[in-house]
Amino acid sequence: MKAQYAAPDPAGPNAVAGLVVRPVLRQDADLLIALCQEHADQRALERRPYGPPRNDALELLEVLFEPPFAAWAWIAEIDGRAVGYASATAGFSMLERAYCLHLDDPYLRAPWRERGIEVELFRHAREAAQRFGCLNLQCQSPQWSEAARLLDAPLRAVRLDAVRYVVQMEEPAAA
């Protein structure tokens, strides 16, 4: 993958008043973990096959802040208050012989959904994929996701229906 740069900070032309989308910094780790936990709690039934999240944040910190970087995340703030995030991981396709960026379903706290913030998070991920020289940006969202329908991604993306299989590598700890 080409050189990693911090995501740009300028507000886009359709910005929500007071909205800033910025790259996650190391000092944001606790905030990012809290947002991730809210996101996971909201999707508990869907997330069940993936197993429980790890309690230790070491891997999260490594992938975001230690070379070779393999993940990027952006925090959405309105007037300095965190309202959501988006995250993406590096991927590679052997068939295309190229890097891609995998965008996870963006998360926004309930009062901030459906206000166009998802579009701004998507824009930052798309710009990152372009800067990194990725062949494409791949987004995966549950079929029922309202946020996915609101993104402008469907206007420029090809929808691929697939079946995802998940094989857990660790047995859940006995309670």
N, C-alpha and C positions, 0 to 999 in steps of 0.2 A: 504494500500500500504506500502511496506517496506520503510526503511529510504531513504530520498532523499539526493543524493550526487551531487556535481557539475560534469558536464560532463568533461571527460578527455580532455587534450589539445594536446596530441601528434599528430603529422601529420601521417596520414595513409600511407601505401606503395604506393598508387597511387596519392599522393598529387600533386596539381597544384603548380607550383613555387610561393613562397611567400604567399601561402594560410594558413590562420589560421582560424579555426572554434572554437569559444569559447562561453561559456554560456553568456547570456545577464545579465548584472549587472544593478542595480537600476539607476546608472548614465547614462545608455544607453537608458533610457525610451524615450527621445525625438527622438533619432535615430530610435528606434524600431517603434514608432508611425509613423514617416515619411516613413519608409519602408512599413509598413502596409497600409498606405494611397496610396502609389504608386501601391501596389499590388491590392488594392480595385479599384483604378481608372482604372487600366488595365482590370479589370474584371467587370466593372460597369454593363453591361447588365446581366451577369450571377448572379451578387450579388443582383440585384433589389428585388427579393422576400424576401431577408433577412432584408430589411429595411436599413436605413442609419446608419453608425457607430455612436457611442456616441461621443460627443465632449469632455467629461470628461474622463480622463485616470485613475480615481480612481479604477475602477474594474480591469483594466489591471494590475495596480501596486499591488493590493491586491492578485490576483491570482498567480502572478509570485513571489512575495517577502514576503508574509505574510502566516504563518501557518494557516490552513493546505494548503500546496502548491497544486495547481491543474493544473498548466500549467508550461511549460518550453519552453525556446526559445534559439536559437543559432544564433549568428551573424557570417557571413562569411566575412572575410577581406582579401584583398590582399595588401601587403605592407602597412598595417595600414588603408586602405580605405575600408569602408563598401561596399560590393557588393551584399549582399542578406541576407536572414534569413530563418529559419524554426522554426515552433512552434508546440507544441503538448500539448494535454490536457489529464488529467486522465479520465478514463472511467471504468465502471464496467458492466459486463454481468451477469445478474441473471441466464441465462441458463447455462453458464459455471461456475458460482459461482466464478468468478475470475476478477482481475483487467486487464485492457488493456490500451494501450497508443494510442491515436488518433493523427496521424500526419497530419497536414494540408499540402496542396500543397505547397512545397517550392517556394520561390520567389527569383529571381536573376534579377538584373538590366540588361537591354538588352545587353550591350557589353560583359557580363560575362556568358551568357547562353551557354549551350552545350559545356562546357569545363571540365565536370566531377565534378564541385562543388556541384551539386545536390546530387551526390553519397556520397560525404563527409558529407553533411548535414544529409542525410538519415542514414549514419553510426552512427553519434552521437545520433540520435533519437533511433536507434535500440539498441545501447549500454545502453542508459538510460532505455529503457523498460526492458532489461535484469537485470540491477542493481536494478530496482524497484520490480522485481519479477513478472512482468506482464506475463499473459498467452500468449499474442500476441501483436503485433504492427499492428494497422490498419491505412491504408493510404487511403485518399479519394482525388481524383483528377478528374477534368472534363475529359470526354472521349477524348476530343481533345488535352489534355495537352501533349506537347512535353516533358516537364520535367519528367512527369510520365513514359513515354516510355524510357527515358534515364536512369532512376534509375535501380539499379540491383534488386529492389524489385520484378519485374515480374519473375525473375529467381527463386525466392524462395517463392513467394506468390501465393495464389489462388485468381483469380479475381472473384468477386461477383458483378453481375449487380443488381442494385436495383433502386427503385424510392424513392427520398427523398421528403418529404412533409415539408413545412415550414409554420408555423402559427405565424404571428407576434403578440406580446403581447402588443405592443404600437402603437397607431395611429401616423402616421407622423405629425410633427408640421405643422400647416397651414402657408403657405408662405405669 
